[in-house]
Every structure is written in C-alpha cells, then in structure tokens.
Amino acid sequence: MNTNNAFYQHIVPLSMEDHAEYKILENANYNFVADTSAVYLTSTEFSQASKVFPIVFVEQDDQIQPAAVLGLEKHHNVFVTDRGSWTAKYIPAYIRRYPFILAEVSKPEKDWIVCIDDQSSVLNKEQGVDLFHSGSVSEYTKNKINFLKSFQQASEDTNTFCEYIKELNLLEPMNAQVKMNKGDDLSVTGFMVISKAQLQKLTEKQLKELITRDYMMLLYEHLSSLTNFSVLVDKIAAQRIIEGQSSYE
C-alpha cells in the first residue's frame, strides 16, 4: 500500500498570477479517490475513523505511517459509488484537504508553501467557490489554508506517536487471506498492526508512558478498527452481486 500523495496528479504552488480565475467545485464528487485503496490518517482521526475503516500501519522510506484501508483490491475504493458519491460516515482529512497540499521548502530554513493540484477535476473557471477575490485569497481559501496548517501539526504529532511505537517494537506484519463467496480469495499484504503479544511484554513504566501520552487509547482504537475488515468484505461482495446482475440486463 502506497499512500504518498495518493491521487494528486500535478502539484504546483498556489498563486494569484496562475490561479486568479479558478474556482473549486467542492464536494461535487469523489471520483478522484475512487481508485485509492488506502489513505494516510492522522492519529487525531483514529476515534472517528476506527468506527468505519480498518486502521493499519505502513512503512515508507523507513517511516511508519497510519492508513485507513478503503478497499481490499488494488485501485478500488469501496466507499465511492460509480457516480462519485462518498458512502462512509467519515471522510479522512487527507481527502478533505484535496486539491490543496503543503509542500516543504528550505529558504534557508524549513518552511511550507501552499500548493494545489492544477490538474484536479474539481478545479475549473466556470463553477464553484473562488480561490481568489478582490486581489487576495478568498475566505474559502483562507479556511483551507488554516485546515492545511492544522493537518500538518496533526501529522507531526502522528510521526511522534509512530516513532514511539516503532521504538517499542510493537508492530508486526499482517497478511490477511479474505475468502469471498465464489472462491476467488483476496490476499491483503503490505501493512502492519500492533502485536498484542508485544504489548503484553511491555514494562509497567512503558505502559504508564503510553497512557500518559494518550497513546494507549490510539492503540485500542486501532485494534478495535480491525473488525471493519468484515465491512469491506461485505461491501465487495454486494458490489460484485450488483455487477453480476448488471451484466445480464
């Protein structure tokens, strides 16, 4: 599972010079994420996301990151309909910030600039909310920038959490064999989960530290979320039935 910039196509700095006439069709549809089977999740989202998606961990460039599993088949998000509607009760922040994103720059110290996917289907010059108004960023864009800043802070906190659980050696690979009705079993690999055995081996001091940092609740929410794999299986099975019926019409 690769969650790096997922569905972003062409990221460029947001500027009035290049984007003054552009508008955003916000929440028009979610076709842009229809072929994304996993998406990055911040730890602040665990509480809500755990009620809907399986939360797993992936390793990219030696860094552990949480991810919400959106489907069990490559390039298939079971929560997006053919018409682009989002069917889950929660939308991960990574998706909600689209088509905006912060890019890291050094000048000479670390900083961030606001960027946008200028090839996004939600970007146009005819309909939607203005990106700029009266020579400056619109109120809508200001709110999005504030959202990006909050998301970045949550991401940094998430990195600290992930570094700590990696330090405690709490993660183990999980390979799931999902049995479908017609025998075409799905093999889901490439992610990690918290090892209950390793969790039980922690010292009293380490357990207390997890509780003090509010990390223990995150671990419980992650483990609880794994029951949502059955939800994904049911959705895939239902979609296959519908597809089968359509092929005979």
C-alpha positions in Angstrom: 0.0 0.0 0.0 1.4 3.4 -1.0 -0.2 6.5 0.4 2.4 9.0 -0.8 0.4 11.9 -2.4 -2.1 9.2 -3.4 -4.4 10.8 -6.0 -2.5 14.1 -6.6 -1.5 14.4 -10.2 0.4 17.7 -10.7 1.3 19.7 -7.6 2.2 23.4 -8.2 2.4 26.4 -5.9 -0.9 28.3 -5.5 -0.6 31.8 -6.8 -2.9 34.6 -7.8 -0.9 35.0 -11.0 -1.7 31.5 -12.2 -5.0 30.7 -10.4 -6.8 34.0 -10.1 -9.7 32.9 -12.3 -10.1 29.4 -10.9 -12.9 28.0 -8.8 -13.3 24.9 -6.7 -16.3 22.5 -7.2 -16.2 21.4 -3.5 -17.8 18.0 -2.8 -19.0 17.8 -6.4 -17.9 14.1 -6.4 -15.2 11.9 -5.1 -14.2 10.2 -8.4 -10.7 11.5 -7.8 -10.3 9.0 -4.9 -12.2 6.1 -6.5 -9.1 4.1 -7.2 -7.3 4.7 -3.9 -7.5 1.7 -1.6 -5.6 3.2 1.3 -5.1 6.8 2.5 -2.9 8.4 5.2 -4.6 9.0 8.5 -3.5 11.3 11.4 -3.7 10.0 14.9 -6.3 12.7 15.8 -8.7 10.9 13.4 -8.5 7.5 15.0 -11.5 7.9 17.2 -13.9 8.7 14.3 -12.1 6.6 11.6 -12.0 3.5 13.7 -15.8 3.2 13.6 -15.7 3.0 9.8 -12.3 1.8 8.4 -9.6 -0.7 9.4 -6.7 1.4 10.6 -3.3 -0.2 9.8 0.3 1.0 9.6 2.6 1.1 6.6 6.3 1.8 6.2 7.6 4.2 3.6 11.2 5.4 3.5 11.8 3.9 6.9 8.9 5.9 8.4 5.8 4.3 9.9 2.5 5.9 9.0 -1.1 5.1 9.8 -3.5 4.5 7.0 -7.2 3.9 6.6 -8.0 0.9 4.4 -10.6 1.9 1.8 -10.6 -1.4 -0.2 -9.1 -4.8 -0.4 -8.5 -4.8 -4.1 -5.8 -2.7 -5.8 -7.2 0.6 -7.2 -10.6 0.1 -5.8 -12.2 2.2 -3.1 -15.4 0.5 -1.9 -16.7 3.8 -0.4 -17.1 5.6 -3.7 -20.0 4.8 -6.0 -20.0 4.9 -9.8 -21.5 8.4 -9.6 -18.7 9.6 -7.3 -20.7 9.7 -4.1 -18.9 9.1 -0.8 -20.8 6.5 1.2 -18.9 6.3 4.5 -19.8 8.3 7.6 -16.3 9.8 7.9 -14.0 11.3 5.3 -10.3 11.2 6.1 -8.7 14.7 6.4 -6.2 13.7 3.7 -9.1 13.5 1.3 -10.9 16.6 2.6 -7.9 18.9 2.0 -7.8 18.0 -1.7 -6.9 19.6 -4.1 -4.7 21.6 -1.7 -1.5 20.5 -0.1 1.5 21.9 1.8 5.0 21.4 0.3 8.1 21.7 2.3 10.8 24.1 1.2 14.1 25.3 2.6 15.0 29.0 2.3 17.4 28.5 4.1 15.3 27.2 7.0 12.4 24.8 6.8 9.1 26.3 5.6 5.9 25.4 3.9 4.1 26.7 0.9 0.5 26.2 -0.2 0.2 24.2 -3.3 -2.7 22.8 -5.4 -3.2 20.0 -7.9 -3.8 22.1 -11.0 -5.0 19.0 -13.0 -7.7 18.2 -10.5 -11.2 17.6 -11.9 -12.7 19.9 -9.1 -10.7 22.9 -10.5 -12.3 25.0 -13.2 -13.1 28.5 -14.3 -16.9 28.4 -14.6 -18.5 27.0 -11.4 -17.8 26.8 -7.7 -16.1 28.8 -5.0 -13.5 31.4 -5.9 -9.9 30.7 -4.9 -9.2 34.5 -5.0 -11.4 37.5 -4.5 -10.7 41.2 -4.9 -6.9 40.8 -5.4 -6.3 38.4 -2.4 -7.1 34.9 -1.3 -10.8 34.3 -0.7 -12.3 33.4 2.6 -12.8 29.9 1.4 -9.1 29.6 0.6 -8.1 31.1 3.9 -10.1 28.4 5.7 -8.4 25.8 3.6 -5.0 27.1 4.5 -5.9 27.0 8.2 -7.0 23.4 7.7 -3.7 22.6 6.0 -1.8 24.0 9.0 -3.9 22.0 11.4 -3.4 18.9 9.3 0.4 19.5 9.2 0.5 19.8 13.0 -1.5 16.7 13.4 0.8 14.9 11.0 3.8 15.9 13.1 2.1 14.6 16.3 1.4 11.4 14.4 5.0 11.0 13.4 6.0 11.3 17.1 3.4 8.6 18.0 4.6 6.3 15.2 8.3 6.7 16.1 7.5 5.7 19.7 5.5 2.6 18.9 8.3 1.6 16.5 10.9 2.2 19.3 8.8 -0.2 21.5 8.8 -2.8 18.7 5.0 -3.1 18.9 4.4 -3.6 15.2 4.1 -6.9 13.3 3.2 -7.7 9.6 -0.3 -8.8 9.0 -1.2 -10.9 6.0 -4.9 -11.4 5.5 -6.5 -14.1 3.3 -10.0 -12.9 2.7 -12.4 -15.6 1.5 -15.1 -14.4 -1.0 -18.3 -16.3 -1.8 -17.2 -17.5 -5.2 -13.9 -18.8 -4.0 -11.8 -16.0 -5.6 -10.0 -15.3 -2.3 -8.2 -11.9 -1.8 -4.7 -11.7 -0.4 -4.1 -8.4 1.5 -0.5 -7.7 2.3 1.9 -4.9 2.9 0.7 -3.5 6.2 1.4 -3.8 9.9 -0.7 -3.9 13.0 0.0 -3.7 16.7 1.2 -7.0 18.2 -0.9 -7.9 21.3 1.9 -10.3 22.4 4.4 -7.5 22.3 2.1 -5.1 24.0 1.8 -7.6 26.9 5.6 -7.7 27.2 5.9 -4.0 28.0 7.2 -3.0 31.4 5.0 -1.1 33.8 7.0 2.1 33.1 6.4 1.7 29.3 2.7 1.1 29.8 2.4 4.1 32.0 4.2 6.2 29.4 1.7 5.1 26.7 -1.2 6.1 28.9 0.4 9.4 29.9 0.9 10.3 26.3 -2.6 9.3 25.4 -1.2 6.6 23.1 -2.8 3.7 24.7 -6.2 4.8 23.5 -4.9 5.1 20.0 -3.7 1.5 20.2 -7.1 0.4 21.4 -8.9 2.3 18.6 -6.5 0.8 16.0 -7.1 -2.8 17.3 -10.8 -2.2 17.5 -10.9 -0.9 13.9 -9.6 -4.2 12.5 -13.1 -5.7 12.8 -14.0 -3.3 9.9 -12.3 -5.7 7.5 -15.6 -7.6 7.6 -17.3 -4.4 6.4 -15.0 -4.2 3.4 -15.7 -7.9 2.6 -19.4 -7.3 2.7 -19.2 -4.2 0.5 -17.1 -6.0 -2.1 -19.5 -9.0 -2.1 -22.5 -6.7 -2.5 -20.9 -4.8 -5.3 -20.0 -8.0 -7.1 -23.6 -9.1 -6.9 -24.8 -5.9 -8.4 -22.1 -6.1 -11.2 -23.2 -9.6 -11.9 -26.9 -8.6 -12.2 -26.0 -5.7 -14.5 -24.1 -8.0 -16.9 -27.3 -9.9 -17.5 -29.5 -7.0 -18.1 
